Amino acid sequence: MKKKDYLSVLDLSKEETLAVLEMARAMKPSYVGNDLDGAVFALIFEKQSLRTRVTFEVGLLQMGARGIYLAPGDISLGKREAVRDVALNLERWCDGIIARVYAHESLEIMAKTRIPVINALSDLEHPCQALADFLTMWEKKGDFRFNLAFVGDGNNVAHSLMLAGARLGVNVAVATPPGYEPKEFVLRKAMEEARVSGARILITNDPAEAVRDADFVYTDVWASMGQESEAEERKKVFASYQVNEALMEKAPKGAMFMHCLPAHRGEEVTDEVIDAPYSVVYDQAENRLHAQKALMKFLFT
C-alpha cells in the first residue's frame, strides 16, 4: 500500500473524506480493536495540547498501538537537531508521525520520509479538527446540506474548514476584520474546489452577513499560540467580532454554536453562548477521538 500523509484536508479526496467520516460513525460506539496492533507512533508536540494529545493517545491505545510523546524540550525541533534529521531517525523506529508544530514546513519535511505523517496542527491548517467538525455537523443535520459561518481570525482552523467545506459541497462564509482574512492562496484553492462541488465561499468583514444563513456559527481564539505578543492589540481589533447572543440572533432559528477549544470566555465568545443548549463544543471535542481513529485506520491499515 502506498504511503499516504494527511497534512491538509485536501490530501483526501471527497470520496475518501466521506469514507473516513462513515468509518468514524461506525466506530463511534466505544470501538476497541487491533487495527494498529503493535504499531508505534511518534507524537511530536511543539505546542501545548489537551484535546489533540489525549484523543490521539486514547485512540492509539484503543486500536492496539502506542504513542511516544515528544515534548518541546525533548527534541527542540529544528534547534537541537534539524527537522530532517529528526524525521529520518524516527522513520527507522516508528510506524508513523503525528505532529503538532508551529511551522507547516516542518510537516512537509517530515512527509519526505517513508512513514505516514499526520498534521495535528500547524500554522497553516488544522485538518483533524475539521474532520471532527464535519462529523459533528453531519450528525446534527443528517446530511451535508448546511451552511457554516466562521467569525474571527482567518487562521489555520478557518483554512481547514473552508477547504473541507468547499470539497464536500458545504457553503462556508468567513467574517474577519480587514487584514485578517484567510491567506489568498488558500482561498484560491477553496474557490477551485467550490467550482467543482457547487459550494459557495464568502469572505466578508461583516459578521452579520456571514451568519445570515448559517446553520452553524463557529469561532476560535483571536490570538493563537505563538501570537501572544499581539493579544492585546487583537482584542481591540476583534472586539466587534465576538460571538454573543446578539450575533446568534442574527442567524436563523436553530443555528448551533461551534468552537475548537480552548475558548477565551468573554473574548471571542460569551458564557451565554458557549454554555447555551445550542452549543455543540463538547460534541466536537468528543468527535476528535472518533474522527482521528477512523483517519488512522484509513491511513495505516
KAZI-V257609 format. One record per residue. N is the residue number from 0. RES is the residue in one small letter. D_LAST is the distance of its C-alpha to the last C-alpha in Angstrom with 2 decimals. Layout:
# KAZI-V257609
<<N & RES & D_LAST> <N & RES & D_LAST>>
This chain:
# KAZI-V257609
<<0 & m & 8.61> <1 & k & 10.79> <2 & k & 10.46> <3 & k & 10.84> <4 & d & 13.01> <5 & y & 14.39> <6 & l & 18.04> <7 & s & 19.66> <8 & v & 19.25> <9 & l & 20.05> <10 & d & 16.88> <11 & l & 15.47> <12 & s & 17.68> <13 & k & 19.51> <14 & e & 17.48> <15 & e & 14.12> <16 & t & 15.87> <17 & l & 17.20> <18 & a & 13.95> <19 & v & 12.63> <20 & l & 16.08> <21 & e & 16.15> <22 & m & 12.99> <23 & a & 14.74> <24 & r & 17.86> <25 & a & 16.41> <26 & m & 14.86> <27 & k & 18.07> <28 & p & 20.35> <29 & s & 19.61> <30 & y & 16.03> <31 & v & 15.15> <32 & g & 12.42> <33 & n & 10.54> <34 & d & 6.88> <35 & l & 7.19> <36 & d & 10.05> <37 & g & 12.28> <38 & a & 10.61> <39 & v & 13.46> <40 & f & 13.87> <41 & a & 17.20> <42 & l & 18.71> <43 & i & 21.51> <44 & f & 24.05> <45 & e & 27.24> <46 & k & 28.25> <47 & q & 28.97> <48 & s & 26.55> <49 & l & 26.53> <50 & r & 24.01> <51 & t & 21.40> <52 & r & 21.49> <53 & v & 21.77> <54 & t & 19.09> <55 & f & 16.45> <56 & e & 17.75> <57 & v & 18.03> <58 & g & 14.57> <59 & l & 13.11> <60 & l & 15.61> <61 & q & 14.87> <62 & m & 11.21> <63 & g & 12.46> <64 & a & 12.20> <65 & r & 15.22> <66 & g & 16.58> <67 & i & 19.61> <68 & y & 21.92> <69 & l & 24.00> <70 & a & 27.02> <71 & p & 29.30> <72 & g & 31.72> <73 & d & 29.25> <74 & i & 28.58> <75 & s & 30.76> <76 & l & 28.36> <77 & g & 30.46> <78 & k & 33.59> <79 & r & 33.36> <80 & e & 30.92> <81 & a & 29.74> <82 & v & 26.40> <83 & r & 25.49> <84 & d & 26.42> <85 & v & 24.49> <86 & a & 21.27> <87 & l & 21.99> <88 & n & 22.55> <89 & l & 19.41> <90 & e & 17.19> <91 & r & 18.89> <92 & w & 18.04> <93 & c & 14.96> <94 & d & 11.25> <95 & g & 11.85> <96 & i & 14.93> <97 & i & 15.88> <98 & a & 19.47> <99 & r & 22.44> <100 & v & 25.11> <101 & y & 28.53> <102 & a & 28.16> <103 & h & 25.49> <104 & e & 26.37> <105 & s & 24.86> <106 & l & 21.37> <107 & e & 22.14> <108 & i & 23.19> <109 & m & 20.09> <110 & a & 17.94> <111 & k & 19.82> <112 & t & 17.97> <113 & r & 15.16> <114 & i & 12.64> <115 & p & 11.36> <116 & v & 14.06> <117 & i & 14.47> <118 & n & 18.07> <119 & a & 19.24> <120 & l & 22.67> <121 & s & 24.90> <122 & d & 28.38> <123 & l & 27.20> <124 & e & 24.44> <125 & h & 22.76> <126 & p & 19.85> <127 & c & 18.09> <128 & q & 21.54> <129 & a & 21.93> <130 & l & 18.77> <131 & a & 20.25> <132 & d & 23.64> <133 & f & 22.87> <134 & l & 21.14> <135 & t & 24.43> <136 & m & 26.68> <137 & w & 25.02> <138 & e & 25.52> <139 & k & 29.11> <140 & k & 30.10> <141 & g & 28.12> <142 & d & 27.31> <143 & f & 27.20> <144 & r & 30.93> <145 & f & 32.04> <146 & n & 33.55> <147 & l & 32.38> <148 & a & 34.87> <149 & f & 34.15> <150 & v & 37.29> <151 & g & 37.64> <152 & d & 36.39> <153 & g & 34.49> <154 & n & 31.87> <155 & n & 28.13> <156 & v & 27.48> <157 & a & 29.87> <158 & h & 28.16> <159 & s & 24.69> <160 & l & 26.30> <161 & m & 28.44> <162 & l & 25.72> <163 & a & 23.39> <164 & g & 26.45> <165 & a & 27.57> <166 & r & 24.31> <167 & l & 24.19> <168 & g & 27.93> <169 & v & 29.07> <170 & n & 32.46> <171 & v & 32.49> <172 & a & 35.71> <173 & v & 35.90> <174 & a & 39.19> <175 & t & 39.99> <176 & p & 43.25> <177 & p & 44.53> <178 & g & 42.89> <179 & y & 39.70> <180 & e & 37.97> <181 & p & 34.35> <182 & k & 34.14> <183 & e & 35.58> <184 & f & 32.77> <185 & v & 30.25> <186 & l & 32.71> <187 & r & 33.01> <188 & k & 29.27> <189 & a & 29.45> <190 & m & 32.49> <191 & e & 30.88> <192 & e & 27.98> <193 & a & 30.60> <194 & r & 32.61> <195 & v & 29.76> <196 & s & 28.77> <197 & g & 32.35> <198 & a & 31.83> <199 & r & 34.74> <200 & i & 34.47> <201 & l & 37.54> <202 & i & 38.50> <203 & t & 41.64> <204 & n & 43.71> <205 & d & 44.77> <206 & p & 42.72> <207 & a & 44.73> <208 & e & 43.83> <209 & a & 40.10> <210 & v & 40.09> <211 & r & 42.56> <212 & d & 40.06> <213 & a & 37.17> <214 & d & 35.27> <215 & f & 33.55> <216 & v & 35.28> <217 & y & 33.09> <218 & t & 34.28> <219 & d & 33.26> <220 & v & 35.34> <221 & w & 37.95> <222 & a & 37.38> <223 & s & 33.87> <224 & m & 33.25> <225 & g & 35.02> <226 & q & 37.66> <227 & e & 39.73> <228 & s & 42.79> <229 & e & 42.76> <230 & a & 42.47> <231 & e & 46.17> <232 & e & 46.68> <233 & r & 43.64> <234 & k & 45.05> <235 & k & 48.09> <236 & v & 46.30> <237 & f & 43.85> <238 & a & 46.37> <239 & s & 46.80> <240 & y & 43.03> <241 & q & 42.66> <242 & v & 40.98> <243 & n & 43.71> <244 & e & 45.22> <245 & a & 47.40> <246 & l & 44.48> <247 & m & 42.50> <248 & e & 45.66> <249 & k & 45.45> <250 & a & 42.11> <251 & p & 42.20> <252 & k & 42.71> <253 & g & 39.49> <254 & a & 37.65> <255 & m & 35.14> <256 & f & 34.76> <257 & m & 31.60> <258 & h & 31.09> <259 & c & 28.07> <260 & l & 30.10> <261 & p & 31.81> <262 & a & 34.91> <263 & h & 38.32> <264 & r & 40.41> <265 & g & 43.67> <266 & e & 42.39> <267 & e & 39.77> <268 & v & 39.91> <269 & t & 42.55> <270 & d & 42.20> <271 & e & 43.46> <272 & v & 40.54> <273 & i & 37.60> <274 & d & 38.96> <275 & a & 39.89> <276 & p & 38.58> <277 & y & 37.04> <278 & s & 34.89> <279 & v & 31.16> <280 & v & 30.24> <281 & y & 28.93> <282 & d & 26.80> <283 & q & 25.22> <284 & a & 24.76> <285 & e & 23.13> <286 & n & 20.74> <287 & r & 19.46> <288 & l & 17.63> <289 & h & 16.18> <290 & a & 15.35> <291 & q & 13.62> <292 & k & 11.50> <293 & a & 10.45> <294 & l & 10.06> <295 & m & 7.88> <296 & k & 5.50> <297 & f & 6.07> <298 & l & 6.10> <299 & f & 3.82> <300 & t & 0.00>>
